[in-house]
Amino acid sequence: MALVIYPGVPAWQAALYGCNLLAFVALFARIVSIRLAKSYPAMSVWLGVNIVLSLLPWIVRMHHRSYSWFFICAEGSELFLYLFMVLELYGKVLRNLSGLASTARRVIPVIVTASVIGSASLLSFEGRPAKYLEWFYRVDRTVITSMVLFVLMITAFMVWFPIRVSRNTVVYSVGYAAYLVPKGASLFLLNSGHVAGWLSGTVGMAMSALCLLFWAVALHRAGETAVVSPGRLFHPREEGRLLTQLEAINQTLLRAAQK
């Protein structure tokens, strides 16, 4: 979510955006200080890009038209970073399941690309948007929805199968889901005309700040070596059967990839 100030924004909204920017800076400084930047390169790049993009409108004076194009470029870049973060998260969760990890790396970009193409093609049936921003919002909504589904799927995977993952991976997954779901919901309400643009942006900024602060507090260096198994909390008596089932799926995918 690019934190940008458009011309004529009310002072209270500018203050909220400023607080959000500080949350990005705080999380970036936290990750660097506890030496997790190399462990989470996609997240680190995402944070750095957001900080730079957030500072530009404060420094460079823009009128409405130039701001609109800046917004599209900023959000477009962030969509790609969302994809890399999803792939990074899947890699962390499935690091001991190479068959599933390899399949996910191939399938996720294909599905996201198909979502963008499908969303764009539907515009011919929905009618031409009055403004290019409306066209972008529709594509943005489709891609964000895909990202939300992928993050919820990998979170559900950790809950169902009693795999062992690092504590930071669980924090990453929970925080990312909490970050993307409100963004996707606000885009849907905005596109459907149920909320005003300023309200959608304000709610998104508030939820963004909360998620960033959650990551800043919950991520620890020790969390990389601390191993947890969320699935054991929900299926303590089914651990053996579920792990056997999971390994069978993983081996099947490995053999299919080798053919």
C-alpha positions, 0 to 999 in steps of 0.5 A: 500500500503506497503511502502517498499524499495527494494535493489538497489532502486534509491535515488529519489525513496527512497526519495519518499518512505520516504515522503510517510512514513512521510505522514503515520506517520503524519496521524496516529499522527493526528488521535491519537491527535484528539482522533479518533483512537477508532472511526476508529480502522480499519484505525488506525491499517492499518496506524500502520501496514504500518508504521511498514512494511515501517520501516523494509526494512530501518532497516533490510538488504534484498536481492532481494529474501527475499524482494520479500517474504517480499513484498508478506507478507506485501501486503497480510496482507494489503489486509485483512486490506483493507477489514476491512476498507471497512466494517468499512466505510459501518458500518459508512454510514449504522449505522442507517440502520441495515438491509442494514448494516447486509447484507453488513457485510455478503455479502462483505467478501463472494464476496471478497473470491469468487474474490480471488478464481476466480482469482486463478482458472483462472490462470489454463487457463491463463498459469502458471505465470513465477514468484510467484510475477506475480501470486500474482499481479493477485490476488492482482489486483482482490481483489483491484478491488473488494474493489474499487467497494465497496467503489464507491458503498457506495459513490454513495449510499450517493450521491443518497439517502439523508441520514444523515452521519457525515462529517468525514464519507464523508471524509473517503469515498472520501479519500479511493476511491481516494486512492484505484482507482489509486492503482487498475489502476496501478496494471492493467497497470502493469499486462497488461504490459503497464507500467514499474514496477517502474513507477506504484510504483512511481505513486502509492506512489505519489497518496498515499501521497496526499490521506493521507495528504487529510485525515490528513487535512480534518478529525476533531474531530468536524467532528464526530458530524457535520452531512451532507447529500450529497444526498440533493445536488443532489435530493433536491425535492426527499428527502421524496420519496427516504428516504421512498424507502430506509426504505422499502428496509431496513425493507425488509432486516431486516425481511429476516434476522429474518426468 
